[in-house]
């Protein structure tokens, strides 16, 4: 009689159970993301209420899986199992997500989804109509729910309400640290903007003459995306009221928006979203379905879009490469010659719209939103106070009069419609990280500017792939930054980049 085959028992049973559950959550979030993309890009208006209910149902289901009471015990057991370094990093992220999820009851998660979907859908028609009263009515409900979330999260995490909300987007960041980083920025940015505007006042720039056919713009945007390495076998470009990046790493969905009277908005916006898309497409495939394979944070995500749009897309070498493509697409004219194009994409001019802002005035838009949403979430102001504060801050930061112009004022962005309070600081943090990545790149490869002028972007993409993309959430943000650049986040790199580009300093 032969001996019985011994039973092989895994030494990581609890961790394995958590990993299996996370793969299920990931697949449901895949559907969630696609339904959200469809809602923003192609859904007919009459589908709004049904889609809001469906997304709320899905959000509640995912939340229930995240908050499964058995997960607490599984996490505790897994922490005692013989895990390797990557498994431990993944378990750290599983615990972080569990802590955030269990702070909120399912009914609040569902209410947020419904209120956000309604507010965003109505915003699409209210913004063109400059209908602040209508928008404010919906926003009040979004803010009410967000404040409840902030209070519960703050109690659970032991921090302020705004700090608690930021943990969803920028783990480890605090408002005190933002005050330090943004305080440094506010100390030197206004004087730099004034110096650059004075310098540029003697540098005439020609405006391209349209119209610019939308179909041609789309083909141009897709051509530039291919130049930047976007994989169209694993993603696509569509149109939405507000450009965004969505989907999943296996199927990345980008959107832009077009105007027939000018093309730079769609082109630069597409380059921006392509940076997001390349990050997603290069996250570590063996770990997909696990938190460790997700983007480290939204500031790191924004550092990728701004590496593409600001650091690379407005580089004179890059502009020189695509200038012939623009002439081919829209017809040759002096305004489309490389030298004039470079002046166009680096022109500093305070304006109403954040997503259209130049590289120097963009941070002012973020500072404004950060100040308002922090006060709103901490209960210092109400929705009715936003327009007056907006007008005051726009005048103070940019010298722009927005009185009565809600469409190009507090209604211009989509972020507040779904309760994404705590997100806006990530844009300027992302600009700081992007400048720091390129400082490290230049230190490692002094001929980087020559590479860009030749169209050889692999030194950039290779560095980002190895130092940011494939790292995903293997490290904390602080660890990733130290490993990639040799130091913690330092605003000095953004200042040096701007001085170099705009003043030749």
DODO-786193 format. One record per atom (N, C-alpha, C, CB): x, y, z negated. Coordinates in steps of 0.2 Angstrom, whole numbers, plus 5000, padded with zeros to 4 digits. Last residue first. Glycine has a CB too. Layout:
<rotors>
XYZ...
</rotors>
This chain:
<rotors>
508954095082509354105076509654035074509054135070508054115091508654095094509154095088508954135099506754145088507254205087507954185090507254225080506054025090505754095092506154155091505154105087506853915087506453915093506253985095505853875093507453955075507853935081507453935087508053855080506453975066506954035068507354015074507454035062505753855067505453915069505953965071504953935064506753775061506553755067506253815070506053695067506953835048507553835053507253815060508053785050505653805043505853875044506453875049506153905037505653665042505153705046505353775048504453705043506653655033506753625040506253655045506653545040506253705021506753735024506853715032507453725021505353625014505053665019505653705023504653725016505653455012505953515011505653565016506653515011505353295005505053345009505353415007504353345009506953225001506253235000506053285005506053244993508253155012508053195007507253195006508253275008508453065023508953075018508753115012509553095021507453025032507853095033508353105028507353145032507052895029507052925036507552985037506352945038507152885015507452835019507552865027507052775020506352995011507052985009507352945013507052965002505052955016505453025018506153015016505053085014504752835010504852845017505252905019504152835021504652884997505252834999505352835006505052764996503552964997504252994995504752944997504252994987502552875001502752935006503452965004502252985005503152704998502752764997502952825001502852784989503252585012503552625006503052675004504252655009502352525020502852475017503152515011503452455021501452575029501452595021501852545017500652585019502552595042501852595040501752615033501452535041503752565048503652565041502952565038504052625038503452585062503552515059503552515052504152475062503452725062502952685064502952615061502952685072504752775055504052795053503552745055503852865056505952725060505852755053505152775051506252825054505752655072506052625067505952655060506852625069504952755079504752685079505052655073504852645085505752865079505052865076504852795074504552905080506852825087506952845080506252845076507252915080506152795099506552745095506652755088507152725099505752925103505252865101505552815097504952845108506952985104506453015100505952955098506053065103507652905114507952925107507452945102508552975108506652905124506752845120507152865114507052795124506553015133506253025126506352965122505453035127507153095145507353035141507153035134508153015142507053205153506453165152506653095149506153145159508053295152508153235157507453195157508753195156507753365141507753405148507753345154508253445148507953275131507253295133507253325140507053345127509353265131508953205133508253225135508853165126509653395128509853365135509453305136510653355135509253385114508953435119509053415126509253505118510153285109509453275109509053325114509053285103511453275106511253295113510553285114511653245118511653235093511753305094511453325101512453325094510853125083510953135091511053205093510453095095510853145070511053085072511253085080510453035071510353275069510953255066511253195068510853255058509153265076509753305079510353285076509553375079508453185067508553165074509153195077507953175078508353275056508653205056508853185062508253155052507553365063508153385060508653325059508153425053506453295066506853315071507553345069506453375075505953275053506153215057506553235062505453185060505653405049506153365045506453305049505953345038504653435057505253475058505853435054505153545054503653345052503953345059504553385060503353375064503453395039503753325040504053325047503253275039502853515042503453515038503853445039503353525031501753475048502253515052502853515049501953585053501153405038501353365044501853405048500753355048500753505030501253465027501553425033500953415022499853565038500453595037500953555034500253665033498853455038499153485044499753515043498553525047498553425025498953375028499253405035498553315030497653515020498353525019498853485023498453525011496353455024496653515028497453525026496353575027495853365015496253345021496653395024495753315027495053405005495753375003496153355009495653314999493553345011493853395007494553365005493353415002492553285021493353275021493753325017493553265028491253285023491453285016492253275016491153235013490853305036490753235033491053235026491053185038491053445038490353415039490253345036490253405047492353475037491853485031491253455032491853555029492853445050493053415044492553415038493753435042492653515061492153465060492253435053492153415065492753695063493053635062492453585060493553635057491953815064492353795069492553725069492953835070491253885054490953825057491353795063490253855060491953995049491853935045491553875048491553955039492154055065492454055058492353995054492054115055491554045077492254045077492654055070492554095082490254045071490453995076491253985077490154015083490154165064490154095061490454045065489554075058490454315064490554265069490654195066491254285073490254405054489654385058489754335063489354445061491854445054491254455051490654445056491254535049493254425057492754365059492054385056492954305056494654495062493954515060493454465062493754585062496254465057495754455062495054465059495854375065497454465050497254525053496754515058497854565056497854345044498054355051497854415054497654295055497654355030498254315033498354325040497954245032496654455028497254455024497854415028497154435017495654415037495954485038496654485034495454535035495454285032495654295039495954365040495054285044494954315019495654285020495854285027495554205018493754385022494254415018494954385019494154415010493054285029493154355032493754385029492554395032492954185019493254175026493454245029492854135030492254245009492954225008493254215014492954165004491054265016491354325014492054305012491054345008490654125019490854175024491154235022490154195027490554055006491154045011491254095016490953975014489554074997490154114996490654115002490454104990488653974999488454035001489054085001487954064997489353864993489253865000489153935003488753815003490253934979489653894982489653904989488953914979491653914968491253954973490653904975491653984979492153834958492253904957491853944962493053924958492153694959491553724957491653804956491353694951493153624965493253644958492653674955493853674957492753634978492753574975492853574967493253524978492953774981492253744982492253674978492153724990494353794979493853824975493153794975493853904977494753704990494953694983494453724978495653714981494253765001493953704999494153684992494153645004494953895001494253885000493953824998493853905007496253855002496053894997495353894996496253964998496253775014496453745008496253785002497253745007495953875023495453815022495653785015495453765028497053955023496353985022495953925020496154015028498053865026498053905020497353925018498553955019497753845040497753795035497653815028498353745035497953965046497253935046497253885041497153905053499353975043498854025040498153995040498854095043499953885052499853875045499453915041500553875042499753945065499353895063499353875055499653825066500654045068500054065064499654005062499654115069501653975074501854015069501154035065502154075071501153895085501453865080501653905074502153845083499453955089500153945090500453915084500454015093497853885089498353925086499053905088498253925079496753805092497053835098497653885096496553885101496353755081496653705085496953735091496053655087495853875074496453835072496753795077496253795066495354025081495253955081495953915079495053935088495554165082495054135078495154065076494354155081497354225081496654215084496154175079496754175090498854305084498354285079497654275082498354335073500054245094499554285094498954265089499254295101501554205102501254205095500754265095501854225090501854085114501654155113501354155106501154175118502353965119502653985112502454055111503353985113501653945130501553895125501853915118501853825127502054055138501354045136501353995130501054015142503454035140503254095136502454085134503254155140503353925147503753915141503553975137504453915141502853975159502453925155502753915148502453855158503854055164503254085161502854035157502854105167504753955167504954005162504354035159505354055166504053865176504353845170504453905165504953805171502553935184503253925184503553905177503653975188501353975183501453905182502153885183501053865187501254105187501154095180501254015178500354105179501454105201502054125197501854105190502154195197500753945208500754015206501254035201499954035204500153805217500753845215500553925214501353845220498853705210499153755216499653795213498553795218498553615201498153675201498353725207498153715195499453505203498753495201498253555202498653485193500653565206500353515210499653505209500753445210500853635195500853675201500453625206501553695204500953535185500453585185500353625191500553635179502153475189501453435189500853485189501453385183503153565187502953545194502253505195503453505197503053565173502853625177502753605184503453675177503553455166502853455168502653515172502453445162504953495163504753435167504053435169504853375162504853615156505153615163505053545167505953615162504353565145503953615149504253615156503953685146505453495140504853465141504353505146504453445135506353605138506553545142505953505144506953495139505753685128505853705135506053655140506353765135504453615119505153615120505253635127505453545118503153585116503253655117504053665118503053695112503153445114502753475119502853545121502053465117504053425103504253405110503853435115504053325110503553495092504253485093504453465100504453435088502153505095502553555094503253545095502453575086501653375099501353435102501853495101500653455099502453275093502253265100502053335103501753215101502453315080503053295083503053295091503353225081501153315078501453385078502153375081501453415072500753185077500453225082500853295083499753235080501653155066501753115073501353165078501453045073501153225056501853235058501953205064502353205052499953165054499953235057500653245059499653285053500353055047500053045054500053115057499253025052500853115036501353075040501053065047501553005037499653165031500153205033500653175037500553235026498953045029498753085034499253145036498053115033500052905027499652955024499452995030499952995019500452785033500652795027500152845023501352815026499352675042499752735042499852755035499452795046499352495038499052565039499552625039498452575034499952385033500052405040499652465042499752345045499552375020500252385022500352405029500752335020498252325021498352395019499052415021498252415012497952215035498152225028498352295027498852185026497752215048497252185044497352195036497152115045499352185053498752215055498152175051498552205062500652125052500352145046499652175047500752195042501152105065501152055060500752065054501752025059501152245070500652195072500652135067500752175079501452395063501752325063501152275064502152315056501052525075501052505068501152425068500352515064500952575087501552545085501552525078502152595087499752635089499852585093500552545091499952605101499752745080499352685079499552625083498652705080500752825086500852795079500452735078500652855074500052855098500652815098500852785091501252855101498952935093498852865096499552825096498652875103499653045088499253005083499152935086498553035082500153095100500553075095500253035090500853135091498953115107499353055109499853045104499753075116498453225101498153165100498553105102497453165103499453315107499353315100499053245098498953365097499053305120499753285118499753275111500253345120497753355120497953285122498553265120497853285129498053495117497653455112497753375114496953465113498753535128499153525122498753485116499253595119497653515137498353485138498653475132498753525143496553595133496553525133497153485134496053505140497253715132496953695126496853615127496253725126497653745145498153725140497853695134498553795138496753785155496953715154497353695148497253685160495253885158495953875156496153805154496153925150494053875163494353945164495053945161493953995160493453755160493653775167494053835168493053775172493953655147493653715149493853735156493853775144493753505138494053545143493653605144493953495150494453405124493853445127494153485132493453485122494753235119494953305120494353345123495553305125495153085110494653125114494953195114493953135110495552915109495752985109495253025112496452995112495652755102495152805105495352875104494452795103496452605103496552675101496052715105497252695101496552455099496052495104495952565101495352455104497352405090497252365096496852405101496952305094497252505079497852495083497852455090498452465079495652575082496052535078496752525082495752465077494752735082494852665085495252625080495152665091495352905085495052855081495152785084494252865082495753075085495953005087495652955082496753005085494853215093495053175087495453105090494453155083494153375097494653325098494853285092495253355101492453405096493053415093493553365094492953435085491553355105491553425104492153445100490953435099492453245117492053255111492053335110492253215105492953125129492853195128492353195122492453235134494353015130493653035132493553105130493152985128495552885134495452965133494752975135495953005136496052735126495752775132495752845129495152745134497052575124496752635122496452675128497252685118497852475129497652475122497352535120498252455118498152505141497852445141497652435134498452385142498852625140498052635142497752565142498052665149499952685129499752615132498952615134499952555128500952825130500352795128500152735132499752845128502152885134502152815132501552785129502652805127502253005139502353005132502252935130501953055129501752985152502453005151502652995144502553075153500452955149500852905151501652925151500752885159500053085146500053035141500452975143499253015140500153145158500653165153500653115147500453235150499153085165499853075167500353095162499953125174498053125157498253055157498953045160497753015162498053265161498153245154498353165153497553255150497853255175498453285172498553255165498453355173496553205175497053165178497753185175497053165185495853315168495853245165496453205168495153205166496053415178496353415171496353345168495953465166495253365188495953375189496353375182496153435193494053375182494253305184494953305185493853285191493953515180493953465174494253405176493253465171494853635188494353585189494453535183494453545196495053795184495353735183494953675183495853735177494853945193494653895189495053835189493853875190496254025186495853975187495353985193495453945181497854085184497254095187496854035189497354145193498854105169498654065175497954085177498753985173499554255164499054205163498854165169498454245160501254295161500754295166500254245164500954285173502054405149501854335151501254345156501754295145503454505145502854495148502654425150502754535154504154545131504254495136503554475139504554425132504054635121504454665127504554605132505054695125503354565112503054625115503354655121502954685110504254475106503854455112503454515115503354405110504754545095505154525100504754505107505554465098503554565087503854625090504354605096504254655084503254435085502754475089503154535092502154485085504354405077504254365083503754405088504054295082504154485066504754485070504654455076505354455066502854435061502954505063503554515067503054555057503254305058502754315063502754385065502054305060504154325047504354295053503854305059504454225052503354385038503854425040504154395047504454435035502454275035502154335038502754375041501854375032503354165030503054165036502754235039502454115036503954175017504354195023503954205029504954155024503054145007503554195006503954215012504054165001502254045012501954115012502454165010501354115006503153935009502953955016502654025016502453905019503153934995503753944999503653975006504253884999501853894993502053964991502753984994502153954983501753774999501453825002501653895000500653815002502553704989502753704996502453755000502553634999501853744977502553754977502753754985502953694974500553704980500653774978501453784978500453784971500753564981500553604987500653684986499753594988500953534968501553524973501353564979501653454975499753554963500353594960500853594965500553564953498953464969498853534971499453584968498153564968499853324974499453364970499453434972499853354963500053164982500153234982499653264977499953254989499853024981500453054977500453124977501053024980499153004997499252974990499953004987499352904991498153095006498953105004499053074997499053175005496853045006497253065013497953065012496953135015496453014994496152975000496552985006495452995001496953104986497253044986496952994991497153004979496153224986496753214991497053144991497353264988495253204976495053194983495653184988494653254985496053224965495753154966495553144973495153144961496353354966496953314967496653244968497353314960495053404964495353414970495953364971495653484972494953374950494453344955494753354962493853394955496453314942495953364944495453334949496253434946496553144934496853204937496253254939497253194944496253004932496553054927496853114930497053014923495552924940496252924941496552974936496352954948494252934934494552864935495252874936494252834942493953064935493953034928494252964929493153024926494053094948494553124944494553094937494353194943493053014954493752994955494253034950493953024962491953084949492053014947492752994948491552974951492153214954492153204947492253134945491453234945492153184968492753214965492753204958492753284967490853144970491353094971492053124968491553084979490153264967490053204963490653154963489353164964490653334977490853354970490653294966490353414968490053274988490753274987491053294980491053324992488753304986488953234985489653234984488753194992488753444988488453414982488753344981487653414982489253455001489653474995489353444989489653554995488153395008488753365009489253385003489153385015487153495004487053425002487753385003486553395007487753605011487553605003487553535001486953645002487653575024488253575021488253575013488753635023486353605027486553535028487253525024486653515035486353745025485853695022486053625022485153705026487253785034487453795027486953745023487353865024486653775047487253735045487353735037487953765048485753875046485553805047486053755045485353795054486453995043485953965038485753895039485354015039487353995055487653985049487053955044487954045046487253975071486753965066487053945059486253915068487853995083488054035078487554035072488154105080487553905093487053955092487254005086486453915090488653815093488553865098488053915097488353825105488353755079488953805081488853845087489553755081487153685081487153745077487753795078487153725070487453575088487053625092487053685088486353595092488353515080488553515087488053565091488453445090487753505067488353555069488453565076488953535065487053395068486653455068487153515070486353475062488053295066487653295072487253365073487053245072488553335054488953335060488553335066489453275060487453305045487753375046488153385052488153385039487153175047486653225049486953295050486153225043488353115043488153105049487653155052487853035050488353165029488853185034488653175041489553145032487253095024487253165024487853195029487453195017487652965026487052985029487053065029486352965025488852955018488852935025488252965029488852855026488352985005488853025009488853015016489553015006487552885002487252955003487752995007487052974996488452775002487852775007487652845008487352725005489152814990489452804997488952805003489852734997488152814981488452874983488852874989488952894977487852684980487252724983487552794984486752734977488952624975488752604982488252654985488452534983490052734965489452684966489252674973488852704962491752744963491152764966490652714967491352794973492852674959492652734955492052764958493252794956493252574967492852564961492652624957493252514957494052644977493352614978492952604972493452554982495252674970494852724973494152704974495152744980495652544966495552594961495152654964496252624959495852484979495352454974495152504969495552394971496852554984496252554988495652534983496252514994497852514975497752584976497052594979498252614980497952374977497652394971497452474971498252394965498352374990497752334989497452364982497752264988499652424988499152464992498452434991499352465000500252324981500252394978499652434982500952424979500152224990499752214984499752284981500052164979501152264999500452265002499952254996500352195006502252254992502052324994501352324996502552345000502252124990502252164984501952234986502852174980502552075003501852064999501752104993501951984997503852125004503252155008502552135005503252125016504552054995504552124994503952154998505152154997503551904990504151944993504052014993504351915000502951844974502851874981503551904983502351934980502451734964503151744967503051774974503551684967501251824953501451764958502151784961500951754963500751924946501151874942501451824947500751844936499951984954500552024952500951984948500252084947498851904955499351904961499951944959499051944967498151924944498451864945499051864950497951804947497652054947498052044941498451974941497652044934496952034958497552074958497952064952497252154958495951944953496451924958497051964959496051914965495252034945495651974942496151944947495151914940494752124954495152144949495552084946494752174943493952044963494652074965495052094959494552134970492752014957493351964957493951994959493151904962491952124960492252114954492852064953491752094949492152214975492052144972492352134966492252094977492452324981492352334974492152264971491752384973492552294995493152324991493052324984493252404994491252254997491852204998492452234994491952195005490552374996490452314991490952264991489752284993491052445006491252464999491152414995490752524998490552375017491252375016491452395009491652425021489152405015489452335015490152335014489252305022489152545016488952515009489252445009488152515009489552565029489952585024489752555017489852665023488452505035489052465036489552495030489352485043487452595031487352525030488052485030486852485034487852705038487852705030487752635028487152745028487752665051488452685048488452685040488752745051486352665052486752605053487452615050486852585061485952795049485752735045486252675045485052725046486552855060486752875053486552825048486452945051485952795070486652785070486852805062487052825075484652845069484752775068485452765067484552745075484852985070484652965064484752885063483852975063485452995084485753015078485552985072485653085078484952965096485152905092485452925086485652875096484653075103484053045099484252985095483553025104485853115110485553145104485053115100485353215106486852965114486353015116486053045110485752985120488652955112487952935110487452985112487952925102489952985115489452965121488752955118489652905124490753035104490953045111490353035116491452995113490253015092490553085093490653095101491253085090489752885092489352945090489553005092489252935082490852815096490352825101489852875099489952755101491652835084491852855091491352865095492452815094490852755075490952835074491252865080491452835069490952635081490252665080490352735079489852635075492252615079492052615086491352645086491952545089492352605065492752655069492452665076493452645069491552495062491352565059491752615063491652565052492352395068491652415070491452485068491152355068493452405059493552415066492852435070493752345070492852375047493052445048493252455056493652465044492752235049492152275048492252355049491852265041494052205050493652195055493052235055493452115056494552235037494852275042494352265049495552245044493752145029493652215028493952255034493952245022494452035033493752035034493552115034493351995029495752055028495652045035494852055037495851975037495452055014495652115018495552115025496352135016495251925011494651975011494852035014494551985003496551875013495951855018495351905017495751785015497251935003497451955010496851935015498051915012496651884992496551954993496651975000497051994989497051754993496351764994496151834995495951744987498451764992498151744999497351754999498251664999498551804979498751854984498351834991499451854985498051684973497751744972497851794977497851774965499051594978498351584979497951644978498051524974500451564979500151634979499451634981500551674985500851444980501051474974500751544974501851474973499851314986500151374987500351414980499751424991500151144986499751194983500151264983499651184975500050994994500451054994499951114991500751075001499950834988499550894989500050954989498950904985500750694995500750744990500350804992501450764987499950545001500350615003500250664998500050635010500250394992499750454994500250514996499250474988501150254998501050314993500650364996501750344991500350115005500850175006500650225000500750205012500449945000500050005000500450065000499550004994
</rotors>
